[in-house]
Structure formats: structure tokens, C-alpha cells
Amino acid sequence: MQEDTIVAIATALTNSGIGIIRISGEESFTIIDKIYKSKNGKKKLSQVPSHTMHYGFIYDDDKVIDEVMVAVMRSPKSYTMEDTVEINCHGGTLVMRRVLETAIRHGARLAEPGEFTKRAFLNGRIDLSQAESVMDVINARNDFALESSIRQLCGSVKIKIEAIRKKIIHEIAFIESALDDPEHISIDGYGIELDNKITDVCAEIKDILVSFENGELLKEGIRTVIVGKPNAGKSSLMNVLVGRERAIVTNTPGTTRDVLEEQINLDGITLNIADTAGIRKTEDMIEKIGVEKAKDYLAKADLIIYVVDASVGLDKNDKEILELLENQKVLILLNKADLAQIVTEEDFKEILWERGLSLPIISISAKEETGIKELKRTIQDMFFTGEITCNDEVCITNVRHKADLQSALDSLLLVKSSIENQMPEDFYSIDLMNAYESLGSIIGASVGEDLVNEIFSKFCMGK
């Protein structure tokens, strides 16, 4: 338990119906007794049962600050596993600050960012991966990210990591016991047996690592770049997807000079969309800069939407664009289907076939908003049917977790190398222990104070 008692505004600091001020620590009930009075002035919250709600007023000396409802939670059955009080007051920024300041004047300390969750971790209520998932839940941008974060909050990562660590520590214990008591514990043929076990564990870790790319897409959104020649209808498509006039649309080629970025929720999937300048040869210096920016964005994209004006023929600019799209995940839109078509799907399939490519092609009209449903469905199929798989158990979204998993995998591969080279068994133990500790870092079983402080410093106030 921490010695001091902390307080913070737990809800957003903005005018709203209700605001919550959370107090946690040994002096929580002493502090609330000093600043809270029930309607009849007789009830002391330090004497009431846990997990009860009470109506009354917050006072600063003899002055009423606000009419409130106060929730009382006694240790260890609270978020932090400490005595906790939550004051539900009116949600005005001024009144919340006044209640906060009153609690501080009567003995509480202003909490640091993430300190309530940090205490939950230090007091053993949650592991480090669950603590980190708290902010993922808060920051979730779509249904898939929220579901993944909730699974982690419920302990999916912890359960998986602890199961793997249990297998590793069993082998470490066996090796140490055999080395200490060789007369009674034989290690003849153990290298082959261990190698098979390590192969299975490595496969488990690799499966989790594969989920990171998928998890990152779920968490951060799909980086989507709209590309094409000038006047192909890129900006019109951007406006349709965003649902408002985000980009300027004219009949003049080269209107878009810079990159316009927006984030949209596409039926539960987050797209981080960038509308780029039309790619073509130009002498206009500003347009040239826009074209180069477009090429830079293409290199970093998860998805490229190549918009083709199907009412005009293809030219050398299209050839250059196709060269830029090699080895990328691309969706081709034949736009302006409301006009006479010069470029058909069959034409484009033949062009792609000559280049050894097979890419999805959809005819749309951004102006008439036709083909948009098929576009959305195709994007979902490209990313969430087969290629993007986050199993029901665990899908990691945290870069730190990925690094620790990779470190554990590297250590286990060293064990396999030692077995292959017939090294002494104590070499196995060293690398097995390194793998064990790397995995422990994910759930907070073996992390330093500096790392813990860095992780929780990224949390929002009051959480």
C-alpha cells in the first residue's frame, strides 16, 4: 500500500452533467469526513458499509461547495485495493476544481497521471499488460480495437504469457535439479526432449507475434492513401467517405496541392485517409512538392486506393503510378461510371496481368455515390477475412510487448542452438531464464521502477 492519499478529477474537465472526484488511500475516509455532511448532518462516511452511495453536501469549512452523491469503497474491494471515495458532483469545471482543491487542503495529494491504475498494479489487482490495456480501452477508435483491448483488460495476455512462462520455468527447475543431484536425476537424452518442447513454445510465441501487425491495425487504424492522376476524382471520393465537403473539388487538374488527412470509422474499422496530389509530370514547383509528398505517403501506406478516371484513356502517368504500387496492398477504383467508359475492368485486368498482378477492381461513381458499398465491403474483406486474424485468446497491440516477445524468442532459439552444438546443460538454463524474464516483463513480473513510471506517465489524469 502507498502511504499518502491521492485525489484527482476522474472525468473529463469540461462542462457536463456529472463530474467525479476520486480519492484513494489510507486517509480517504478521514478526508471525506472533514468535507462531507449528510442532509441531517449526522452521518459519517467513515462509519458506513462498503459499496454504498450517500447523498449530502461538500463543505469548505462552513461554506457549501456542491450537492453531491458519494460512493464509498473499502479496501481491498476497490479499483486500487485501497480505501476509496468517489464524489459525484455537478460537472461544471469550476465546481469540480473547487471540490478537488478542498480535498487537497484537507490532506490529499494531487494524483500523478495514471497513479490510480499504477496503485492497482503495485497492489496486485492487475498485471502490467492489463494496466496498459486500460488506456487502450479509453483510446479505442473502433469496435475491433475495443474488443481486443477488453480481452487484454480481462487478462488474455496475462493468461497466455503465464502459461508459456510455466513451461519454461519447469525446464529450468529440472536442469538445476539434475545438475545439483546427478546421481538421482538423469539428463541422458534430455537435449532432444527439450528441443522438441522449445520448438512448441517458439511456435506459440511466433503466433502471438504475428498478431501484432493485425493488432496495430485494429488499434491505430488502416493507413489509407488515395492516389491517382489529377482530376481522377480523388477528392470527390474523399468527401464521400468522410461524409462532408473536406476537399475542394473543381474541374481544374492539380487543385489538390498538399495532403489532406481525415480519420473515419468504416463500419467498425478505422481508416486514416490521406488524399494526395494528383501524380503527373509538371513544371509547377508547388505541385511538384505535392507529388513528391504523395509518393512518400504511398511508401508508408497499409492500403492504397488507386482512383482511375475511366472516362479518359490511360497514359504515361498511369504507368508511373502502377510502378509505384508494386508490392503494396492496392484497391483500384474505376471512377466516373456515370460517364461513357473508355477504360473497362477487363482492360485494366489485362494491364495488371502483364505486370503479374491480380488486384481488386471496382467501378464507382464518386459523383453519384454508386459502388461505395462494394468499396467498403472489399476493404473489410481485404483486411478482416483471412489476412487479418486476431484469435479469441490474445492479439497484442503494444510495441513493448512485441519487443519482449521477440527477445524471449531469440533467447529460446539460442537454447536450440546450444542443444544442436551439444553445449553443457547450464548453457540452456541461462538462455531459458532470459526468455522467462523477457516474458515476465510483459506482465510486470520483472520490470524496473523506471519502466513502470514511464508507462504510467502516459496515462490521463484521474486514471
N, C-alpha and C positions, 0 to 999 in steps of 0.2 A: 504494500500500500504506500501511496505517496503521503508525505507529511502535511503539505499545505492543501488548502481547499481552493478550487478554481471556479471561475464563473465566466460565462460568455453568452452572447446572444446567439441562439441556435437556429433561428430562422433568418431569412434574408432581411438585411437592413434597408427596408423600403416600406412605404405606407401600405398596410394590408389589414385584413380583419383581425388577425391574431398574431401576436409575437410571443416567442418562447425564450425565456432566460433560464439557462441550465446552470445549477450549482452542484459540484461534486467534491466529496472529500469528508474527512472526519468532522469538520466543523459545520457541515451543511445545515444540520438541524439547529445548532446554536445560532447561526446567522439568520435563518428564516424566522426563528422565534423573536429575534430583535426587530425585524422589519415587517412581519406579517401580523395582522389582527383579524380574528374572525368577526362575523357580523355582531355577535354579542360581546366580543372582546374577551372571552373566557378560554377559548380553545388554543392549546399549544401544539404545534405540529410535531414537536419532538416526542409527543406522547401518543400520537395516533398510529393506527396499524399501517403496515407497508402496503403499497399499491392502492392507495386511496386518494380521492380528489376532494379538495376543500375550497369552499367559497369564502372570500374575505377581501381585505384591502392591504396594499403595501404602503407602509408609512416611512417617511424620513423624519425621524424624531416625532413631532406631533402633527406633521403635515401629510395629508393623504396624497400619494403619488398616483395610484390607479386602483380600480376594482379588478380583482383577479380570481382565477381558479388555480390552485396549486396542487401538483401531483407529488406524492411522497413515495420514494422507493428506498427501502433499507438494504444495506449490504447483506449478502453478496448478490441479491437478485435485482441488479440494475445493469445498465449498459457498461459502466466502468467497474462493476463489482464493488463500488463504494457507496456510502450513503449519498443519495442524490435527490435533489429537489428541482422540479421544473415549474417555473412561474409562467402561467398563461395569461398574458396581459393584452391590452389593446395593441394593435400592430402599427401604431404611429412611430416614426423614427425617434421623435423627441421623448415619448413616454418610455420606449424601450431603453433608451440611453439613461434616462433618469433611474429606472429600476436597476439597471446594471451598475451605475455609479453608487447607488445606495447599498447594494450588496458588497461592493468593494470597500466602501467606507466602514462597513461593519465586519470586516475580517477576511473577505475573499480576495483572491488574486486573479487578475485577468488571465484567462487561459491563452496559451500559445496556439497557433494553428494546428489542428489535429490532435490536441492534447487529450481530449476525452477518449478518442479511439486509441491513442498511444497508451493510456492507462488501461483500457480494456485489454490490450495486447500484453502489457507488462504484468497485469494481474491474472493472466492466463485464461481470459474468457474467449479470446480468438487468437489464431496464429497470424503470422505476418502476411501471408497471402490473403487471408480473409480481411485483414485490416486494409490492405491496398485495394481490395475489391469494393470497399465502401465508397471510395471516390469514383471508381468505375461505374457504380450504380448511379451515383449523383450525376455524372457526366455522360451517361449513356445517351446516344443520339438516335437510336433506332431499336426496334423490338429484338433483333438478333443480339445486339450488344448488351441490352438489358438482361436478356435471358442468360447469356454467358456469364455476366457479372453476378447475377443472383446465384447461379450454380457455384461460383467460386466463393461467394459470401456464405453459402451453406456448407462449404468445406470440401468441394470436389477436388481442388488442387491438393489440399492437405491430405485427404484420404489416399489419393494416388501416390503422392510423394512418400508418405509414411509407409505404405505397403512396399515400395521399392527399397527404402532405407532398411526396412526389417529384413529383407532378403540379404542385403549387403552386410549388415552387422552380424547376421548369423554366420556368414562365411568368415568374417574377421575373428569372431569368437572361436570358431572351430580351429582356425590356423594357429591362433595364440595358444589355445589349449593343447594342440598337438605339439607345438614347439616346446611348451613347458613340461609336457608329460609324454614323451615319445614312446615310452615303454607300453603305455596302455591305449594310446590313440595313434593309429597308423594313418599315414598320409600317402601310402602307396597308391598310385593311380588317381590321386586326388586332382592332379592338374587337368586331366581330361574332363573329369566331372565338373570342376569349377569353370572350365572353358565353356562348357555347354550352358551352365547357369548364367554366366556373364553374357553369352550371346543372347539369351532370352531377355535379360534385363536391358541390354543395349537396344533391343528391338522395341521394348516398352518406351524407353526414353526417346528414341527416334520418332515414334508415333506421336508423342506429346510435342516434340519439336516441330513436326510437320504442321501441327495445328496452329503454330504461331502466326504464319502468314495469313491463314484464314482468320484467326482471332484478331489480328491487326486490322484487317479489312472490316470486320464486324465493329470494332471499336472506333476506328478513325474514319471509316468511310472509304469508298472507292474513288481514287483519284482519276477523274474522268476529263479528258481533253477533247474538245470539239475542234476538228481540223478540216480544211478544205480550201479550195480556191476562193478568191474574192467573189462575193455575190452569189455564193452557192446556197445560202440560206442558213448559215451557222447561227447568226444572231437571232433569227426568227425561231429556230429550234430551241435556243437557249431560253427565249421568252416563253415558249410553250411549256417547257419542262419546269421552269421556275414558277410559272403561273402569273406573271406580270411583265410589264414592259421594262425589263432590266437592261437590254442592249438597244442601241439606236439602230433602226432598220431603214435603209434607203436603197434606191436602185443604183446608187453610185458605188462602184467597186472600190474596196480599200477603206470603207468607212471605219471599220474596227482597226485601230492602230495599236492598242495595248491589249493586255489580257484582262478579261472580266471574269471574276470568280464568284461563285454562289454555292451554297450548300442546300440540297433538297432531300426530302425523305420520299423515296420512291417505293411506296407500298411496303414500308418497313426496312428498306435498305437505304443507307445514306450515300449519296453521290456528292462528291466535292467537284463541281463542274467548273471548267475553265474554257471560256470562249476566246479563241485566239485569232490573231490577224490572219487574213487570207494569204496562203503561201503562193507566191509568184515572183518572177523576176521584176524588179522595179528599180528606178533611179531615185525615187523619193526616199530621202535619208531617214525620216521618221518611220515610214512604212517598212524600210529595211530592218530597223531596230525591232519593230513589231514582229516581223517574220522570223528573226533570229530568236526572239523570245518564245515564239510558238514552237520552234524546233527544240528549244531547251525543255519546255513543258512535256513534249512528246516523249523524251527520253526517260522521264520520271513517272509516266502515267501507268495506272493499273488497267485502264480501259481507254481506247481511242475510238471516238465516233467520227468516221470519215464521211463528211457530207459532200455528195456529188450532185451538181446541177444536171439532172437527167434530160433537161430540155435543150442542152447545148452539147457539142461534141467534146471528147477528151483531147487534151493537148499535152505539151511537154511538162507543164506544171503538174498535171496529174501523175505523170511518170516520176517526177521528183518526189511527190508525196508518197507514192507507193514504195519507193526505195526507202523512205524514212520509216515506213510501217513494218518492215521486216522484223521478225522475231518479237512482235508485240501482240497483245490481245486486242483485236480490232473488230468493230462492227461498222459495216458500210451501209449508209443510207442514200438511196437514190431519191433525191428531193425533187419537189415541183411536179408531183404526179398529176396535179390538176392541169398541167400543160401537155402539149404533144411531146412524146418521148423519143429522143434521139438515142439515148443510152438505155438499154434494157438490162434486166437481170442476167439474161443469157450472155449478152455482150460482156458484162463485167466478169461473169464466171469464167469465160474463155480467157480473158486477160489474166485473171488470177491463176488459172490452170497453167498458163505459160510460165508463170513465175513459181509454180509448185505450191500455190497457196489455196486453202479452202476456208473461206471466211463467210460468216452470216451476212446476207444481203436483204435489206427491207426497202420496199418502195413506200415513200411517205409524201405527204404534203404538209409542210410546216404551216403554210398559209391557211389551209383548210382543216388542219389538225387531224388528218387521216393517217393511219398507220402508227399512231403514238402508242396505242395499247399493245400492239405487237412488239414495238420497240421496248417497252417496259418489260414485257414478258420474256423477251430474248435476253435482256440484261440479267434478269433473275436466273434464267437457265444457265447463262454463261458462268455465273459466279456461285450459284447455290443449288445446282443439281449435278452432283458428281465431283466437280473440280474443287469446290469449296466444301469441306466436310469438317464440322466440329462435332465430335461424338458427344453422346449424352453425359459422359463422365467428366471430361475436362477439355477445355480449349484455352490455352494460355494467351494472354493479350499483353503481358508485361515484358518489357525488354530485359529487365533484371532477371526474371525467371528464365528467359531464354538463355542468357549468358551462363547462369548457374547450371542449367541442364546440359549445355554444351561442355562446360568444364567437367561435369560428372561423367559425361560420355567419353571425353578424352582420357580421363583417368582410368576408366574401365577398359578402354582399348589398350592402354599401357599394360594392364593386367594380362590381357590376352597375348600381348607381345612377349611379356615375361614368361608366360607359360610355354609359348612357342619356342623361346630361346632357352628353355629349361633352367631358368633362374631359380635361386633359392626361394622357399615359400615366404620368407619375411618380406621379400620384394612385393609379393602380392598384397600383403597387409597394408603397406604404405600407400599404394595407389587406391586400394579399396577404401581406406579411411579418407583419402582426399575426395573420392566420389561421394562418400557418406556425408562429409561436411559440406560439400557444394550443394547437395540436395537439401541439407539442413538449413542452409542459408535462405532458401525459398520460403520456408515456413517459419523462419526466425529461431530455429533451434541452435544456430551457431552464427550469430552476427554481432558485430561490434556496436558500441553505443553511437559512434559517429554515423553509421549507416542508418540506424533506427531514427536518429534525429533528422537526417536528411530526408528520409521517406516521409515522415510525418510533417515536416515543414512545408510540404507541397499541398497539404490539406487545407480546406477552407476553415475560417474561424467558426467556432461553435461545434465543430465535429471532431 
